[in-house]
């Protein structure tokens, strides 16, 4: 739903990099190159970015009970 503030495995702060990553990928840059330049070297942090699906817009209209 929302990118986690820290990587689940290593604890590195990653949330501040998400918007920059999305902007650059949407412009057509290679994901690997962008992650390298943002400093995401560990595979655990990279999987957070590669596997993330933005669902907040789909879930937001629904209310809790």
VOPAGU-2260 file (C-alpha; in pm, 1 decimal, decimal comma):
REM VOPAGU-2260
SITE   aa  ch    i         X         Y         Z
SITE  UNK   A    0       0,0       0,0       0,0
SITE  UNK   A    1     249,0     262,0     114,8
SITE  UNK   A    2     622,5     210,9      84,8
SITE  UNK   A    3     766,2     118,3     426,8
SITE  UNK   A    4     980,6     375,5     603,5
SITE  UNK   A    5    1258,1     124,1     662,7
SITE  UNK   A    6    1360,5    -193,6     484,4
SITE  UNK   A    7    1207,6    -493,8     660,8
SITE  UNK   A    8    1531,7    -692,0     653,7
SITE  UNK   A    9    1820,5    -452,6     716,6
SITE  UNK   A   10    1645,7    -146,4     862,4
SITE  UNK   A   11    1786,1     106,7     615,7
SITE  UNK   A   12    1557,2     411,7     566,1
SITE  UNK   A   13    1415,3     388,4     213,3
SITE  UNK   A   14    1086,4     583,1     208,4
SITE  UNK   A   15    1248,0     915,7     118,6
SITE  UNK   A   16    1382,4     760,4    -203,1
SITE  UNK   A   17    1046,8     634,0    -333,4
SITE  UNK   A   18     919,5     952,1    -503,0
SITE  UNK   A   19    1250,0    1015,4    -679,1
SITE  UNK   A   20    1257,1     653,4    -794,8
SITE  UNK   A   21     904,3     667,4    -937,5
SITE  UNK   A   22     962,5    1001,1   -1114,9
SITE  UNK   A   23    1277,4     878,0   -1284,3
SITE  UNK   A   24    1132,8     539,8   -1384,6
SITE  UNK   A   25     822,8     705,7   -1532,9
SITE  UNK   A   26    1052,8     925,9   -1742,9
SITE  UNK   A   27    1194,3     607,8   -1893,4
SITE  UNK   A   28    1518,5     551,0   -1703,9
SITE  UNK   A   29    1636,9     199,5   -1628,8
SITE  UNK   A   30    1528,0      76,6   -1282,8
SITE  UNK   A   31    1867,3     -76,4   -1208,0
SITE  UNK   A   32    2052,3     244,3   -1289,6
SITE  UNK   A   33    1814,6     453,8   -1079,2
SITE  UNK   A   34    1846,1     224,2    -776,9
SITE  UNK   A   35    2224,5     225,6    -807,4
SITE  UNK   A   36    2233,7     606,4    -816,0
SITE  UNK   A   37    1995,6     635,1    -519,3
SITE  UNK   A   38    2224,5     412,8    -311,6
SITE  UNK   A   39    2007,7     100,9    -294,8
SITE  UNK   A   40    2280,5    -161,4    -300,0
SITE  UNK   A   41    2138,1    -442,6     -88,8
SITE  UNK   A   42    1901,9    -688,5    -251,8
SITE  UNK   A   43    1654,9    -662,5      37,3
SITE  UNK   A   44    1607,4    -287,8     -20,0
SITE  UNK   A   45    1586,1    -334,6    -395,8
SITE  UNK   A   46    1309,9    -593,5    -360,2
SITE  UNK   A   47    1105,1    -343,7    -159,3
SITE  UNK   A   48    1110,8    -110,0    -459,2
SITE  UNK   A   49    1067,7    -376,2    -727,0
SITE  UNK   A   50     781,9    -555,6    -553,2
SITE  UNK   A   51     587,1    -254,8    -429,8
SITE  UNK   A   52     236,6    -203,0    -571,9
SITE  UNK   A   53      64,0     128,3    -505,3
SITE  UNK   A   54    -283,4      35,2    -378,0
SITE  UNK   A   55    -366,7     336,5    -161,9
SITE  UNK   A   56    -584,5     495,5    -432,4
SITE  UNK   A   57    -787,5     174,2    -466,1
SITE  UNK   A   58    -836,9     124,4     -92,3
SITE  UNK   A   59    -891,5     485,8      17,8
SITE  UNK   A   60   -1263,8     505,5     -76,7
SITE  UNK   A   61   -1355,9     222,6     163,3
SITE  UNK   A   62   -1432,4     287,4     530,4
SITE  UNK   A   63   -1359,7      71,8     831,4
SITE  UNK   A   64   -1656,7     -83,1    1013,1
